[in-house]
Amino acid sequence: MKSLKLLILSLGLASSGLAMAGNTEAAVGGALGGALGSVVGEHLGGSTGATIGAGVGGAAGGMVGADKRSRTEAAIGGGLGAAGGNVIGQRVGGSTGGLIGAAVGGGAGGAIGNAYGDDDDYRGDRRYRDDRRYYGHPGKAKGHYKHKHKHHR
C-alpha cells in the first residue's frame, strides 16, 4: 500500500511539473518505467538492483511513450534520468527518495529525449527528399539521378 501511494505521488510530480506539451506520453512512460523498475530492482538486488531496474524501466517507458522518430533519444533520456534520479534520491531520502527520484528523472529524461529527437527531423529539407533518387558512386566525382519512365505498349 505504501508503494502504491509513493508511485501515485511520483507520477503526479513527474507528469505535472516536467512534462512538456506533446511530450507527455514519453514523460509518463519514463516516470512509470523508472518507478516500477526501481521497485522491482530493489526487491531483486538491493540498492544496486534498484538503480539498474530504474534505468532499464525508464528507458523502456520513455521509448514506448515517444514518437516513432524519437524513440532512441527518449530511451536514452529516460534511462539516464531514471538511474540518476534513483541514485540521487537514495542518497537524500533512502529507498523512498530513490523511488521518487527515479520517477521524476525518468519523466524528465523521456520528455527531453523526445523533444531532442524531434529537432533532428529533416523531412522538410529538399535534400532529404532527393537522396532517395540520387545514386552516387563511392570514390567518383559524379553520380546520377534515377528517372522513372513510362513504358508504352
C-alpha positions as CSV (number, residue, x, y, z in Angstrom):
1,M,0.0,0.0,0.0
2,K,2.9,2.3,0.8
3,S,4.5,1.7,-2.6
4,L,1.2,2.5,-4.4
5,K,0.9,5.9,-2.6
6,L,4.5,6.7,-3.5
7,L,4.0,5.6,-7.1
8,I,1.0,7.9,-7.4
9,L,2.9,10.8,-5.8
10,S,5.9,10.3,-8.1
11,L,3.7,10.1,-11.2
12,G,2.0,13.3,-10.2
13,L,5.2,15.1,-9.7
14,A,6.7,13.8,-12.9
15,S,3.8,14.4,-15.2
16,S,2.6,17.7,-13.9
17,G,5.9,19.5,-13.4
18,L,8.2,18.2,-16.0
19,A,6.1,17.0,-19.0
20,M,6.1,19.5,-21.9
21,A,3.2,19.8,-24.3
22,G,3.4,17.0,-26.9
23,N,6.0,15.1,-24.8
24,T,3.6,14.0,-22.1
25,E,3.4,10.4,-23.2
26,A,7.2,10.0,-23.1
27,A,7.4,11.7,-19.7
28,V,4.7,9.5,-18.2
29,G,6.2,6.4,-19.8
30,G,9.7,7.2,-18.4
31,A,8.2,8.0,-14.9
32,L,6.2,4.8,-14.8
33,G,9.1,2.7,-16.1
34,G,11.6,4.3,-13.7
35,A,9.4,3.9,-10.7
36,L,8.3,0.3,-11.4
37,G,11.9,-0.7,-12.4
38,S,13.2,0.8,-9.2
39,V,10.7,-1.2,-7.1
40,V,11.3,-4.5,-8.8
41,G,15.1,-4.0,-8.9
42,E,15.2,-3.2,-5.2
43,H,13.4,-6.4,-4.3
44,L,15.7,-8.4,-6.5
45,G,19.1,-6.8,-5.8
46,G,19.0,-4.1,-3.2
47,S,20.1,-0.5,-4.0
48,T,22.3,-1.5,-7.0
49,G,19.4,-3.5,-8.4
50,A,17.1,-0.5,-7.9
51,T,19.4,1.7,-9.9
52,I,19.7,-0.8,-12.7
53,G,16.0,-1.5,-12.7
54,A,15.2,2.2,-12.8
55,G,17.5,2.7,-15.7
56,V,16.1,-0.2,-17.7
57,G,12.5,0.7,-16.8
58,G,12.9,4.4,-17.6
59,A,14.5,3.6,-20.9
60,A,11.6,1.2,-21.9
61,G,8.9,3.5,-20.7
62,G,10.4,6.6,-22.4
63,M,10.7,4.6,-25.6
64,V,7.2,3.3,-25.6
65,G,5.7,6.7,-25.0
66,A,7.8,8.6,-27.5
67,D,7.2,9.5,-31.1
68,K,8.3,7.0,-33.8
69,R,11.3,9.0,-34.9
70,S,12.4,9.9,-31.4
71,R,12.4,6.6,-29.6
72,T,16.1,6.2,-29.3
73,E,16.6,9.6,-27.8
74,A,13.7,9.2,-25.4
75,A,15.0,5.8,-24.3
76,I,18.4,7.2,-23.6
77,G,17.0,10.2,-21.7
78,G,14.5,8.1,-19.7
79,G,17.1,5.5,-18.8
80,L,19.8,8.0,-17.7
81,G,17.3,10.3,-16.0
82,A,15.7,7.4,-14.0
83,A,19.0,5.9,-13.0
84,G,20.5,9.2,-12.0
85,G,17.4,10.2,-10.1
86,N,17.3,6.9,-8.3
87,V,20.9,7.3,-7.1
88,I,20.4,10.9,-6.0
89,G,17.1,10.1,-4.4
90,Q,18.6,7.2,-2.5
91,R,21.4,9.4,-1.1
92,V,18.9,12.0,0.0
93,G,15.9,10.0,1.2
94,G,16.7,6.3,1.2
95,S,14.6,3.9,-0.8
96,T,11.5,6.2,-0.9
97,G,13.7,9.0,-2.2
98,G,15.1,6.7,-4.8
99,L,11.6,5.8,-6.0
100,I,10.6,9.4,-6.3
101,G,13.9,10.4,-7.9
102,A,13.6,7.6,-10.5
103,A,10.1,8.7,-11.4
104,V,11.0,12.3,-11.7
105,G,14.2,11.7,-13.5
106,G,12.7,9.1,-15.9
107,G,9.8,11.5,-16.7
108,A,12.1,14.5,-17.4
109,G,14.6,12.4,-19.4
110,G,11.9,10.8,-21.5
111,A,10.3,14.2,-22.3
112,I,13.7,15.9,-23.0
113,G,14.8,13.0,-25.2
114,N,11.6,13.0,-27.2
115,A,11.9,16.8,-27.7
116,Y,15.5,16.5,-28.7
117,G,14.7,13.7,-31.2
118,D,12.0,15.9,-32.8
119,D,14.7,18.5,-33.6
120,D,16.7,16.1,-35.8
121,D,13.8,15.7,-38.2
122,Y,14.8,16.6,-41.8
123,R,11.5,15.7,-43.5
124,G,11.0,19.2,-44.8
125,D,14.5,19.5,-46.3
126,R,14.7,19.2,-50.1
127,R,18.0,17.4,-50.0
128,Y,16.4,14.6,-47.9
129,R,13.7,14.0,-50.5
130,D,16.2,14.0,-53.3
131,D,18.5,11.5,-51.6
132,R,16.3,8.6,-52.5
133,R,16.5,9.3,-56.2
134,Y,20.2,10.2,-56.3
135,Y,22.7,7.4,-56.8
136,G,26.3,8.4,-56.2
137,H,29.4,6.2,-56.7
138,P,31.9,5.9,-53.8
139,G,35.2,7.4,-54.9
140,K,33.9,9.1,-58.0
141,A,33.0,12.6,-58.6
142,K,29.7,12.3,-60.3
143,G,26.5,10.4,-59.6
144,H,23.2,10.2,-61.4
145,Y,19.6,10.6,-60.8
146,K,17.2,7.8,-61.3
147,H,14.4,8.8,-63.6
148,K,11.4,6.6,-63.9
149,H,10.0,6.4,-67.5
150,K,6.6,5.2,-68.5
151,H,6.7,2.1,-70.7
152,H,4.3,2.3,-73.7
153,R,2.9,-0.8,-75.4
